[in-house]
Amino acid sequence: MSNTQLTSKDILMIYAYRVMFVFIIALLIALSSCFEAHAEHGKPAVTLGQISSIQSTVLSKNIPLSIHLPPNYDSTKHNYPVLYMLGSDYRARFAMLASALDYMGGSQIPAMLLVGIDLPEGNRVLLPSRANGDTKSPDSYLAFIEKELIPYVDNKYRTAPFRALFGASNSGFFSVYTLLNKPSLFNAYLASSPSLNHIPVKLQQKIKTGPLKTLSENKSLHIIYSDDDFDEITESIPEFSRMLTDHKPTNLTYKSQQVIN
């Protein structure tokens, strides 16, 4: 399903508007509190997309999914880039992101598939162990995404060979963690207020000597956070940025943006 190449126009559009896209995501996250004030976690104030699931052998459990197709998906034969969102069980947040993709798709950015990975146990499953820094849990979710979820999506839907991963907070840590461990898995990595205070020494080691050092493809990482985030976030991101900027390969585009409230 993913053998049709993006046109050069589509690739240029994706790169030209990726900064704008990060700002839109940040706005959606901020606005989501308006919805969540009136809706319990997992009980949407608004709904968009389809509820699905995949049985994971890697994780030994069923993983709920939220899928949103471009408005003209059924009436065309086009293949579409895919945005993977971590934590789509926050339904209002997922619905607003889907709405933004629908609004921008085909004009400001290419129309995209949105695949949400629900985390009913909470996004701490994407973090290393608090006790000893063990990364078994995030490594297992990374293996699930690589070996099961992406092949499932590519086989079921008409996908183009461009994938982006988005996460916020602990999920944002996982987005960065994925880049450092499996940089070729996605084309673009987006992280909002990532919890980079977890295993900072291991992250620095990955930057210096991990798979990112031999990256041969163009990739991008965009981090956005607020000046009123928790101290551990506002303090850890600048240090991470300095380390990454000093050691990143030339074909990794990196941008970190602090929003002043």
C-alpha positions in Angstrom: 0.0 0.0 0.0 2.9 2.3 0.6 4.8 1.9 -2.6 3.6 5.1 -4.3 6.0 7.9 -3.9 5.1 11.4 -2.7 5.3 14.0 -5.4 8.1 16.6 -5.1 5.3 19.2 -4.5 3.9 17.2 -1.5 7.4 16.8 0.0 8.1 20.5 -0.3 4.7 21.3 1.2 5.4 19.1 4.2 8.8 20.6 4.9 7.6 24.2 4.3 4.7 23.9 6.7 6.1 21.7 9.4 7.0 24.6 11.7 3.4 25.9 11.4 2.1 22.5 12.1 4.0 22.3 15.4 2.5 25.6 16.5 -1.0 24.4 15.5 -0.5 21.2 17.6 0.6 23.3 20.6 -2.5 25.5 20.2 -4.7 22.4 20.1 -3.1 21.0 23.3 -3.7 24.3 25.0 -7.3 24.5 23.8 -8.0 20.9 24.8 -8.3 21.9 28.4 -11.5 23.8 27.5 -13.0 20.5 26.3 -11.6 18.4 29.1 -13.2 20.7 31.7 -16.5 19.4 30.4 -15.6 15.9 29.5 -14.1 13.1 31.6 -10.9 11.5 30.3 -11.9 9.0 27.6 -15.4 10.4 27.3 -15.4 12.9 24.4 -17.1 16.2 24.2 -16.8 15.9 20.5 -15.9 12.8 18.4 -14.2 12.4 15.0 -12.7 9.3 13.5 -13.2 5.6 14.0 -12.5 3.5 17.0 -10.4 0.4 16.2 -7.9 -1.9 17.9 -5.0 -4.2 17.2 -4.0 -7.3 19.2 -0.3 -7.0 20.0 1.9 -10.0 20.4 4.8 -7.8 21.5 2.8 -6.2 24.3 0.6 -9.2 25.0 -2.6 -7.1 25.0 -5.2 -5.4 22.8 -4.2 -1.8 21.9 -7.2 0.6 21.2 -6.7 2.9 18.2 -8.4 6.0 16.9 -8.3 6.4 13.1 -9.2 9.5 11.2 -9.2 9.4 7.4 -9.0 12.5 5.1 -12.4 13.7 4.0 -11.9 12.5 0.4 -10.3 9.2 1.2 -13.1 7.0 -0.1 -13.6 9.0 -3.3 -9.9 9.0 -4.4 -7.2 6.5 -5.0 -4.5 8.7 -3.5 -1.9 7.5 -0.9 -1.6 9.6 2.2 1.2 10.5 4.7 0.4 9.3 8.2 0.6 11.2 11.5 0.8 8.9 14.5 -0.5 10.5 17.7 0.3 9.0 21.1 -2.4 9.3 23.8 -5.5 9.6 21.5 -7.7 8.4 24.4 -7.9 12.1 25.2 -10.7 12.3 22.6 -11.1 16.1 22.5 -7.5 16.5 21.8 -7.6 13.9 19.0 -10.8 15.5 17.6 -9.2 18.9 17.4 -6.1 17.6 15.7 -8.2 15.7 13.2 -10.2 18.9 12.5 -7.0 20.9 12.0 -5.7 18.2 9.5 -9.0 18.4 7.7 -8.9 22.2 7.5 -5.3 22.4 6.4 -5.2 19.3 4.3 -4.8 19.8 0.5 -4.1 23.5 0.8 -1.5 24.3 3.5 -0.2 20.7 4.0 -0.9 17.5 2.2 -4.1 15.6 3.4 -3.0 13.1 6.0 -4.2 10.0 7.8 -4.3 10.4 11.6 -3.6 7.2 13.7 -4.1 7.6 17.4 -2.6 5.1 19.9 -4.8 5.0 23.0 -2.9 4.7 26.3 -5.7 3.7 28.8 -3.1 2.8 31.4 -1.6 6.3 31.2 1.4 7.6 29.3 3.9 6.5 32.0 4.0 3.2 30.1 6.2 5.1 27.6 8.8 6.1 30.2 11.7 4.2 31.7 11.4 2.8 35.2 11.5 5.4 38.0 13.3 2.9 40.2 16.3 2.1 38.1 15.9 3.7 34.6 15.1 0.4 32.9 13.7 1.0 29.4 11.9 -2.3 28.9 8.5 -0.6 28.8 9.3 2.1 26.2 11.4 -0.4 24.2 8.4 -2.8 24.1 6.1 0.0 22.8 8.7 1.0 20.2 8.9 -2.6 19.0 5.1 -2.7 18.9 4.9 0.4 16.7 7.7 -0.8 14.4 6.8 -4.5 14.0 3.0 -4.5 14.4 1.3 -1.1 14.1 3.0 0.5 11.1 2.7 -2.7 9.0 -1.0 -3.0 10.1 -1.7 0.6 9.0 0.3 0.3 5.7 -1.6 -2.9 4.8 -5.1 -1.6 5.8 -4.9 1.9 4.4 -3.5 3.7 1.3 -0.3 5.2 2.9 2.4 7.2 1.4 6.1 6.7 2.5 6.0 9.7 4.9 5.3 9.2 8.6 5.3 11.6 11.6 5.2 10.8 15.3 3.6 13.2 17.8 3.6 13.0 21.6 3.1 15.4 24.5 4.6 15.3 28.0 5.6 11.7 28.7 4.5 10.8 25.2 6.8 13.6 24.0 9.7 11.9 25.7 8.8 8.8 23.8 8.8 10.7 20.5 12.3 11.9 21.2 13.3 8.4 22.5 12.1 6.9 19.3 14.2 9.3 17.2 17.4 8.5 19.2 16.8 4.7 19.0 15.1 4.2 15.6 15.7 7.4 13.6 14.7 5.8 10.3 11.2 4.8 11.6 9.6 8.2 11.1 10.4 11.1 8.8 9.4 13.8 11.4 9.2 13.7 15.2 7.1 16.2 17.1 7.2 16.6 20.9 5.2 19.0 23.0 6.7 19.7 26.5 8.6 16.4 26.5 9.7 15.0 29.9 13.4 14.9 29.0 14.4 14.9 32.7 14.1 11.1 32.5 17.4 9.2 32.0 19.2 12.3 30.8 22.6 10.6 30.8 21.3 7.7 28.6 19.8 10.2 26.2 23.1 12.1 26.0 24.9 8.8 25.3 22.4 8.0 22.5 23.0 11.4 21.0 26.8 10.9 21.0 27.1 7.3 20.0 23.6 5.9 19.1 22.0 5.2 15.7 21.4 8.9 15.0 25.2 9.3 14.4 25.0 7.2 11.2 21.7 8.7 10.0 21.8 8.9 6.2 18.2 10.2 5.5 16.7 13.7 6.1 14.7 13.7 9.3 13.4 16.4 11.6 12.7 16.9 15.3 10.6 19.8 16.6 10.1 20.5 20.3 7.8 23.1 21.6 7.2 23.9 25.3 5.9 26.7 27.5 7.7 28.9 30.0 5.2 27.8 32.7 5.8 24.1 32.2 7.1 22.2 35.2 10.7 23.1 36.1 12.1 19.7 35.2 10.8 20.3 31.6 11.9 23.9 31.2 15.4 23.0 32.6 16.0 19.7 30.8 15.0 20.8 27.3 17.7 23.6 26.9 20.4 21.1 28.0 19.1 18.5 25.6 19.1 21.0 22.8 22.7 22.0 23.4 23.8 18.4 23.4 21.8 17.6 20.3 23.0 20.7 18.4 26.6 19.9 19.1 26.4 16.3 18.0 23.6 15.9 15.5 24.1 14.8 11.9 23.8 17.4 9.2 20.7 15.8 7.7 18.7 16.1 11.0 16.7 19.4 11.2 16.2 20.4 14.8 14.1 23.2 16.2 13.2 23.9 19.8 10.7 26.7 20.5 9.6 28.1 23.9 6.2 29.7 24.0 5.9 32.6 26.5 2.6 32.8 28.3 
